[in-house]
């Protein structure tokens, strides 16, 4: 969960944001069907937090690659290609 502090002092969970409307009066819509007025600076912080939440850490990336390699090796063993 990634919390973002808004200019109003409130916090929102960036992962619960469904839509962000821009323009002169930006607002966000959450999955709970609530919507909140935000400032342009809030919008930028929310978007940045959402980008960060999609990225894997280096450790997670290495673990995902390792799991894929293990899966492929096990499949080759089942086919008799590797002893």
C-alpha positions as CSV (number, residue, x, y, z in Angstrom):
1,X,0.0,0.0,0.0
2,X,1.4,3.4,-1.0
3,X,0.0,6.4,0.9
4,X,0.2,9.8,-0.5
5,X,-0.2,13.0,1.6
6,X,-2.5,15.5,-0.1
7,X,-2.1,19.3,0.3
8,X,-5.2,19.2,2.4
9,X,-3.4,17.0,5.0
10,X,-5.4,13.9,4.1
11,X,-3.8,10.7,3.0
12,X,-5.0,8.4,0.2
13,X,-4.0,4.9,-0.9
14,X,-2.5,5.4,-4.4
15,X,-3.4,1.8,-5.2
16,X,-7.1,2.5,-4.7
17,X,-7.2,5.3,-7.4
18,X,-9.4,4.4,-10.3
19,X,-9.3,7.6,-12.3
20,X,-7.5,10.9,-12.2
21,X,-9.1,13.9,-13.9
22,X,-6.8,16.8,-14.9
23,X,-7.5,20.3,-16.1
24,X,-8.2,23.3,-14.0
25,X,-10.2,21.4,-11.3
26,X,-8.5,18.0,-11.0
27,X,-10.0,15.3,-8.9
28,X,-9.5,11.6,-8.3
29,X,-12.0,8.8,-8.3
30,X,-11.4,5.8,-6.0
31,X,-12.5,2.2,-6.4
32,X,-15.0,2.8,-3.6
33,X,-16.8,5.2,-5.9
34,X,-15.7,8.2,-3.8
35,X,-14.2,11.2,-5.5
36,X,-12.1,14.0,-4.0
37,X,-10.9,17.4,-5.3
38,X,-7.1,17.6,-5.4
39,X,-4.5,20.2,-6.4
40,X,-2.3,19.8,-9.5
41,X,0.6,19.0,-7.1
42,X,-1.5,16.3,-5.5
43,X,-2.2,14.8,-8.9
44,X,1.6,14.8,-9.7
45,X,2.4,13.0,-6.4
46,X,-0.3,10.4,-6.9
47,X,0.8,9.7,-10.5
48,X,4.4,9.3,-9.3
49,X,3.4,7.0,-6.5
50,X,1.3,4.9,-8.9
51,X,4.3,4.5,-11.2
52,X,6.5,3.5,-8.3
53,X,4.0,0.8,-7.2
54,X,4.2,-0.9,-10.6
55,X,7.9,-1.3,-10.6
56,X,9.6,-4.4,-9.2
57,X,12.5,-4.1,-6.8
58,X,15.7,-5.7,-8.0
59,X,15.3,-8.5,-5.5
60,X,11.7,-9.3,-6.8
61,X,13.0,-9.2,-10.4
62,X,15.8,-11.6,-9.7
63,X,13.4,-14.0,-7.8
64,X,11.0,-13.9,-10.8
65,X,13.8,-14.7,-13.2
66,X,15.1,-17.5,-11.0
67,X,11.6,-19.0,-10.7
68,X,11.3,-19.0,-14.5
69,X,14.6,-20.7,-14.9
70,X,13.7,-23.3,-12.3
71,X,10.4,-24.0,-14.1
72,X,12.2,-24.4,-17.5
73,X,14.8,-26.7,-16.0
74,X,12.1,-28.9,-14.4
75,X,10.2,-29.0,-17.7
76,X,13.4,-30.1,-19.5
77,X,14.0,-32.8,-16.9
78,X,10.5,-34.1,-17.4
79,X,11.2,-34.3,-21.1
80,X,14.4,-36.2,-20.5
81,X,16.7,-33.5,-21.9
82,X,18.6,-33.0,-18.7
83,X,19.7,-35.6,-16.2
